[in-house]
Amino acid sequence: MKAAPPKLDVARMSQKLRLQTCALLKLDPENLSPGDEALVARVGALKLLDDRFHETDHGTGNLLADSSFVVDRTRSGIMAGWRQAVALAMTGEEIEALTALSRSRTEPAGRVSRAAMLLGYREKPSFFAVGRRLGVHHQTVQRCVERAMAYGALAALDDRPRPGKEPTITPEAKAWLVSLACDKAKEHGYPHELWTTRLLARHARERGPAAGHQCLARLAQGTVCKLLGQEEIKPHKVRYYLERRDAEFEPKMAEVLCVYREVQVLKKAAAKAEKSKKPVAIVSYDEKPGIQAIATTAPDLPPVPGRHASFARDHEYKRHGTLSLLAGIDLLTGKVHALVRERHRSREFIEFLKLLDAAYPASTAIKLILDNHSAHISRETRAWLDTRPPGRFDFTFTPKHGSWLNLIEGFFSKFARSVLRHIRVTSKHELKQRIMAGIDDVNRHPVIHTWSYKLAEAA
């Protein structure tokens, strides 16, 4: 059985609340029957409790009070009804942003929940209904909507700033710690090359008070991470860069770009069926050393539909050595000239030059773009070039640390990601055959490579 509600003393109610309740029920306060007196007492008590959460206390007026009850006279007695709510006005951009946030799996849960509250209240402006559907208290929905009306829909998704605890680490101590993180650990007597956050925290605890920063005596590793994160410093990481060591980098790069500009001019002339005064072949050349001949020690297992999606390979392998790929790509036709040898010395480079010499007519000038490898400028190479007719070979060297200017590097990257990817062979001879078969496959469908980076500057 339900416990009987506590008796309410009408006499103890304030006269103002009694008059308001009678006006709400449309009753004459001077002529109340015993039943009306009990009704006024109950409704007055409800109204007194509801005033704690009334919207007028939050500055939004009486129109948002769907958490309170309005009592209406009906033929069957008194019935509780919802107060009228104001529609929450939002722009299309805000609705779109809230919809995306409500479906996000990476945003904080609080922002996702509040976005769902605002969207739910927009569809059905009832705190109780939205709270029941989302599994939160109706006051939570009410506060979220109030913030949206006061500060905007997107601003209501975040908590208001709180004062928080007074910081114990002074700005001077933070600056000292950041300055310390910008040094190497070995410069402070440690065997470590770089700092770890644990080592940095320990050093700050031991040396900080002596440096005048007593607040660092109990510094924790997590606090170090937080302080370094605020300054966007990661002293435990190394990011590599390329030092420019060629004083003539710009002029040499301009020479290479001029050759690419010449390729562009020759392509346009070929498209218009115009013949050049002297036939020219332009080849981008480089070596790819260290291609490993690796064999498996157990057979690969094929995929099994529904069970194993990929090939399975044993972790053990056997090395058979390495090979070098010497290749040059004709920038006008896309044909690849290639040799596979065990080394890439001057004699192998001269052998490649002989291959080009035999591939083009004697009247064709062969221009090569290549790097500054010692084999390209050795005494043996220069001696062989002196035996050829003047103008037969013309070398254009990329600047030091500027091999990215050589177009053949893009071909090597594609070749490594296709033909050489996961390759397994039983010997170096098989690897050589596979590489040359891959070159033949490329030449069956040649691709004419085009250089465009900074080409306009070479005009």
Secondary structure, DSSP 8 states (H G I E B T S, - for coil): ---------GGGS-HHHHHHHHHHHT--TTS--HHHHHHHHHHHHHHHHHGGG-GGGGTS-GGG-TTS-EEEEETTEEEEE----------HHHHHHHHHHHT-SSS-HHHHHHHHHHHHHHHS--HHHHHHHHTS-HHHHHHHHHHHHHH-TTGGGS----------S-HHHHHHHHHHHTS-GGGGT-S-SS--HHHHHHHHHHHTGGGT-GGGTT--HHHHHHHHHHTT--TT----------TTHHHHHHHHHHHHHHHHHHHHHHHTT---SS-EEEEEEEEEEEEEEEEESS--B--BTTTB-S-B--S-EEEEEEEEEEEEEETTT--EEEEEES--SHHHHHHHHHHHHHHS-TT-EEEEEE---GGGSSHHHHHHHHTS-TTSEEEEE--TT-GGG-THHHHHHHHHHHTSTT---SSHHHHHHHHHHHHHHHHHS-------TTGGGG-
